């Protein structure tokens, strides 16, 4: 069908990818529980959501959230230190 030609994958694969991407964003940026996020992205059961998430991402949703909150903190520190050294003639 047309969808597969436009996106290079069947619509159900696209939707699954989209749901997992949206779940990643929600896990990082909201305080919702994993069960709530599962429902928000269209999974009836948390266990099904967790299984699909882990298959795609490689870790469970709760582990992902823990790892990302650590990463986000270190990324903020890195970008702050880069900004402080901005405009000191590095691009001449």
C-alpha positions as CSV (number, residue, x, y, z in Angstrom):
1,X,0.0,0.0,0.0
2,X,0.8,3.7,-0.2
3,X,1.9,3.9,3.5
4,X,4.6,1.4,3.1
5,X,6.0,3.2,0.1
6,X,6.0,6.5,1.9
7,X,7.5,5.3,5.1
8,X,9.4,2.2,4.1
9,X,7.6,0.0,6.6
10,X,4.1,-1.3,7.2
11,X,1.8,0.9,9.2
12,X,1.7,-1.4,12.2
13,X,5.5,-1.3,12.4
14,X,5.4,2.5,12.1
15,X,2.8,2.7,14.8
16,X,4.8,0.5,17.1
17,X,7.9,2.5,16.6
18,X,5.9,5.7,17.1
19,X,4.4,4.4,20.4
20,X,7.8,3.4,21.7
21,X,9.4,6.8,20.8
22,X,6.5,8.6,22.5
23,X,6.9,6.3,25.5
24,X,10.6,7.2,25.7
25,X,9.7,10.9,25.6
26,X,7.1,10.4,28.3
27,X,9.4,8.4,30.5
28,X,12.0,11.1,30.3
29,X,9.9,14.2,30.7
30,X,6.8,13.2,32.8
31,X,6.3,11.7,36.2
32,X,3.6,9.2,35.0
33,X,3.9,5.6,36.0
34,X,4.9,3.0,33.5
35,X,1.4,1.7,33.6
36,X,0.0,5.1,32.8
37,X,2.4,5.7,30.0
38,X,1.6,2.2,28.5
39,X,-2.1,3.3,28.3
40,X,-1.2,6.8,27.0
41,X,0.6,5.3,24.0
42,X,-2.1,2.7,23.4
43,X,-1.2,-0.5,25.2
44,X,-3.9,-2.2,27.1
45,X,-1.5,-4.1,29.4
46,X,1.7,-2.9,31.0
47,X,3.3,-6.3,30.6
48,X,2.8,-6.2,26.9
49,X,4.0,-2.7,26.7
50,X,7.1,-3.5,28.7
51,X,7.9,-6.6,26.6
52,X,7.6,-4.6,23.3
53,X,9.6,-1.7,24.8
54,X,12.4,-4.0,26.0
55,X,12.5,-5.7,22.7
56,X,12.9,-2.4,20.8
57,X,15.1,-0.4,23.3
58,X,17.0,-3.2,25.0
59,X,16.0,-2.3,28.6
60,X,12.8,-2.2,30.5
61,X,10.8,1.1,30.7
62,X,11.8,1.7,34.4
63,X,15.5,1.0,33.7
64,X,15.3,3.3,30.7
65,X,13.9,6.1,32.9
66,X,16.6,5.6,35.5
67,X,19.4,5.6,33.0
68,X,18.0,8.6,31.1
69,X,17.6,10.7,34.2
70,X,21.3,10.1,35.0
71,X,22.2,10.9,31.4
72,X,20.1,14.0,31.3
73,X,21.9,15.4,34.3
74,X,25.3,14.8,32.9
75,X,24.3,16.2,29.5
76,X,23.1,19.4,31.2
77,X,26.5,19.8,32.9
78,X,28.4,19.2,29.6
79,X,26.3,21.7,27.6
80,X,26.7,24.3,30.4
81,X,30.5,24.0,30.3
82,X,30.5,24.2,26.5
83,X,28.4,27.3,26.6
84,X,30.8,29.0,29.0
85,X,33.6,28.5,26.5
86,X,31.5,29.8,23.6
87,X,32.8,32.7,21.5
88,X,36.4,32.7,22.8
89,X,37.9,32.6,19.3
90,X,37.7,28.9,18.7
91,X,36.2,29.3,15.3
92,X,38.9,31.5,13.7
